[in-house]
Amino acid sequence: MTRQIDTYYVIFRRETGGFCSAVFDIVDSLKGAIIAVFLIFALAFRAVGVSGTSMVPTLSDGDWLAVTAVTTDYRRGDIVVVTQPWERGIPIIKRVIGLSGDTIDIDFDNGFVYVNGEKLSEPYIAEPTNQSYDVEFPVTVPEGYLFVMGDNRNVSLDSRSSKVGFADKRFVLGRAFFRLFKETGAISREGK
């Protein structure tokens, strides 16, 4: 007795689904991208809003910044968000002028800032530093602290005042990485 074996072939064809299928493919692709962007901002960056004019002309009231807390190695010229407790009870956004061990001196008559005896080149400031507060200069920045100032020197309440004082590194939320809204772009670190 002879057996006959039947052979069957299966052919797979991709059917075009038209407009709806294309939309679902695009949405599926975007979903992955959106999740990746969300994770990057949730883990590596924080969005912080600028309130006030103490950082004009670099930052304006209403700007939003991406702040990274990944680094604790701050450099002169970095813009940081400081959350340490103080009289007003709100975080401040300022530029790092001095690091631990630096000696800061300010010539309020001529508007110049000196770090370790060298005059800073500060193309980012609104006007010369003529506003003084109650801190006597020169001062040496203690270990674990930063000396911070706003770019709009004559309206900024910063490390020149005992109300703010030196910025404790433990209370630095992070360093501004880039501007999210308004004039999107890099933030100047000149004058290090």
Residue pairs with C-beta under 8 A, 6 or more apart in sequence:
17 24
41 47
41 66
44 68
44 70
45 66
45 67
45 68
45 177
46 66
46 67
46 68
46 69
46 173
46 174
47 64
47 65
47 66
47 67
47 180
48 64
48 65
48 67
48 81
48 91
48 93
48 173
48 176
49 62
49 63
49 64
49 65
50 59
50 60
50 61
50 62
50 63
50 64
50 65
50 93
51 61
51 90
52 61
53 60
53 61
53 152
53 155
54 92
54 93
54 94
54 150
54 151
54 152
54 155
54 156
54 157
54 158
55 79
55 93
55 94
55 95
55 150
55 151
55 152
55 156
56 126
56 151
56 152
57 124
57 126
57 151
57 152
58 79
58 95
58 124
58 151
58 187
58 188
59 65
59 79
59 93
59 151
59 179
59 187
60 182
62 181
62 182
63 179
63 181
63 182
63 183
64 179
64 180
64 181
64 182
65 79
65 81
65 93
65 176
65 177
65 178
65 179
65 180
65 187
66 176
66 177
66 178
66 179
66 180
67 81
67 173
67 174
67 175
67 176
67 177
68 174
68 175
68 177
69 173
69 174
70 174
71 174
71 175
72 169
72 172
74 80
74 96
74 99
74 146
74 169
74 172
74 175
75 96
75 99
75 189
75 192
76 96
76 97
76 98
76 99
76 115
76 191
76 192
77 95
77 96
77 188
77 189
77 190
77 191
77 192
78 95
78 96
78 175
78 176
78 189
79 93
79 94
79 95
79 96
79 175
79 176
79 187
80 93
80 94
80 95
80 96
80 146
80 148
80 167
80 172
80 173
80 174
80 175
80 176
81 91
81 92
81 93
81 172
81 173
81 174
81 176
82 91
82 92
82 93
82 94
82 148
82 167
82 168
82 171
82 172
82 173
83 91
83 171
83 172
83 173
84 167
84 168
84 170
84 171
85 171
86 92
86 163
86 164
86 165
87 163
91 173
92 148
92 157
92 158
92 164
93 176
94 148
94 149
94 150
94 156
94 158
94 159
94 167
95 124
95 148
95 149
95 150
95 151
96 146
96 147
96 148
97 104
97 113
97 115
97 120
97 147
97 148
97 149
97 159
98 104
98 115
98 141
98 146
98 147
99 141
99 146
99 147
100 141
100 142
100 143
100 144
100 145
100 146
101 140
101 141
101 143
102 115
102 116
102 140
102 141
102 147
103 115
103 116
103 117
103 138
103 139
103 140
103 141
104 113
104 114
104 115
104 137
104 138
104 139
104 140
104 141
104 147
104 159
105 113
105 114
105 117
105 137
105 138
105 139
106 112
106 113
106 114
106 129
106 132
106 137
106 160
107 113
107 114
108 129
108 130
108 131
108 132
109 130
110 128
111 127
111 128
111 129
111 130
111 153
112 119
112 120
112 128
112 129
113 119
113 120
113 122
113 129
113 149
114 120
114 138
120 191
121 190
121 191
122 190
122 191
123 188
123 190
123 191
124 151
124 188
124 190
124 191
125 151
125 152
125 153
126 151
126 152
126 153
126 154
127 152
127 153
127 154
128 153
129 149
129 153
129 154
130 153
130 154
131 153
131 154
131 155
131 156
131 160
132 160
133 157
133 160
133 161
133 162
133 163
134 161
134 162
135 159
135 160
135 161
135 162
135 165
139 147
141 147
141 166
142 166
144 168
144 169
144 170
145 166
145 167
145 168
145 169
146 159
146 166
146 167
146 169
146 172
147 159
147 166
147 167
148 158
148 159
148 164
148 167
149 156
149 158
149 159
149 160
150 156
150 157
150 158
157 163
157 164
158 164
159 165
159 166
159 167
176 187
177 187
178 184
178 185
178 186
178 187
179 185
179 187
